């Protein structure tokens, strides 16, 4: 029997209404995604994009009417992929740990290689920012339901699902902030992986995991469980 969280995920936005693209259009969008993730869109012209992708400017304008429009189309395609892979991972998951980790993982893996310029451009371009906010709100609701289901099943700690989901996504937003990324010696994907590991597994090492320094011994709180 399918869980409530899984049914809600099936109903979540996933780009099913998007028009079917040709193989060549998908190839161009994949190339644009690689460029935009590394460099953003502001410092490259449509002519330069066409040259680097070995296509005509007309081919790019068939995808969107402006450079900004191309950026939004690429972002939308990326977010739809994250949403689809998250739903698929939840359906495969055998327990709450697998479903929650699987749901979150595409948000780390798919934008891998994204640099400060990409995240700054998403923030500064209103259409891109609105699309990202829509995506994040949908993900927050879905994550909340997955956590709540895990709490009911006794597979997650007895946490407030709404607070936990908000905290997790707020952490990811914070570590991909362009102003933050220029101050640390890690890429955006590395920063998100660190946040992901910390939120799912905690800060302190536990018995059974190798460590260079052992934490002071403390009695566990009654009823505490690891997620």
N, C-alpha and C positions, 0 to 999 in steps of 0.2 A: 504493500500500500504506500502511495506516495505521500511524503510529509507535506505539511502546510507550507514550509519554506520552499520546498521544491516546486510546488504548484505556483507560488507567487513568482518564483524565478522564471517559470515558463511564460508568465504573463508580462514580464518586464520588457522594456524597450530593447530591441536587438537588431534594428536595421532591416527587419523583414520586408518593409515597404520600399526599400531602396530599389532603384531601377537596376536591371541586369546590365553589367558592363562587359565590354569585349575583353578578350585576353590582352590585347594591346593597351587598352585603357588601364587595366589592372597592372600591367607592367610599368606604365608611366607613373601611376599613383604610388607604386612600390618604390620607384626611383625617387620621386618627389619626397616621400616619407623619409628615406635615408638622408637626403640633403637637408630637409627641414629639421630633423632631429639633431643633426650635427650643428647646423648653422642658423636656424631660424629662417625667416623669409625676408627680412627687411634689407639685408645687405646683398641680395642677389636679384638680378633682373629677370624678367620672363625670357628675354633673349639668351641670357646665360644658362637658364634652366633648359631651354630647348637645345642649346649647343651640348650641354653635358649629358642630356638624355637622348641625343641623336634623333630629335624629332623636330617638327615645325612648330612655330609659335601657334599656328592655327590649331594643331592637335591639343595644345595645352588650353587654349581658349574654348575648345569644345568641352573641356572638363569643367571649367569655371570662367567667368567673365573678367576676372582680375587676378592679380597675384595674391591679394588677400583672400579672394574666394578659393583659390587653389589650396591655400593653407588650411582653410576651414574644412574643405572637402577631405583633405588628407587627415586632419584631426578627427573628423567624424568617422572615417573609415577605421582609424586606429582604435577609437573608443568602442565602435561596434564590435570589433574583433575581441577586445577585452571582455565585453559583455557576453558575447557568444561563448568564449572559452570558459568564462566563469560559470555559466549555466551548465556547460558540459561537465565541468569538474565536479559540481555539486551532484549531478545525477550519478556520477561514478563513485562518489565517496561512500564508504561503508560506515562511517561514524562522523561525529561532529568535528573532530580534529581534522580529518581528511576533507570534509566538506568546506570548513572555514578556510583552511590553508589553501585548498584548491581554488576556492572562489577568489582569494586575494592574489594568488600567484600571477595570473595574467597581467594584472596591473603593475607588477614589477618587471616581468619578462618582456612584455611587448614594447614598452617605451625605452628599452635598454639602449644606451648610447645617446639618449637625449641630453643636450647640454644646456647651460644657462641661457643661451640665446633663444632656444626653443621655448623654454618655460616662461621667459620674459615676454616673448611674443604672444603666447597664449593669454597671459595676463593683460597685456596692453591692447589686444584686439578684441573689441566688445563682443563680436559674434562668436569668436573662439572661446572667450571666457564664459559666455552664456551656455555654450554647448558643453563645456567641461563641468560647469556647475550643475547642469541638468544630469549629466552622467554621474557625478559624485553624489547627488541627492538620491538617485535611483540605487546606487551601490550601497549607500548608507542604510536605506530601508531594507534592502535584501540582507545585508550583513547583520542588522539588528535582529531580523527574523531567524537567521541561522544561529546566532548566539542564544536567543531565547529558547529555541528548540533544543540546543545543547544543554542549557540549564535545566529544562524540564526533564530531559533524559538522564540527568545526572552525569553527563560527560564534560560539562564545563563547570567551573566554579560558580557559586551563587552570586553572580554579578548582575548589575542593572544593564540589560541588553542595550537600551537606548544610549546610555552613557558610554558603554564600552565601544559601540560602533562609532559614535561621534569621536571618541578619543582616538581610535585607530586611524580613521580617515583624516582627522585633523593633523595627526603626526605625519602622515604621508604628504599632506599639502605643505606642511611646514618645511620638511626637508627637501622639497623640490622648489622652494621659493628661490628665485634667481638671486636675490640679495644675499641669501644664506649660502648658496652654492659657490659664490665667488670668494667666500671667506674660508672655505674648507678644502682640503686637498683630496677630495673624493668626487667621483662623478655622481650625477643624479641617481642613476640606477644603483650604485653602491650605497648611497645614503638611504635609499628606500629599502634596500635589502637589510641594512643595519636596523632600521626602524621595525621592519617586519619580524626579524629574529628577536628583537627585544620585546615586542608586544606579544608575540606568541609564546616565547620561552622564558621571559624574565631577564633580570639583570644579574642576579647572583647565581653562581654555580651550585649544583646540587650533588649529593652523593650519587655515585654511579657515572658521573661525567668527569673525564680527566681535567685537571686544573693545575696551574702552577702554584697558586696560593689557595689554601683551603679556608673557607669562610668559618667564622666562629660558630661553635656548636650552639644550637638553640632548639628548644622543644617546639615542635610544630603546633600551630593553633588547632584546637579540636575542630574536626570537621573540614579542615582545609584540604582541598584537592588540587592537583595540577591540572591545567587545561590541556 
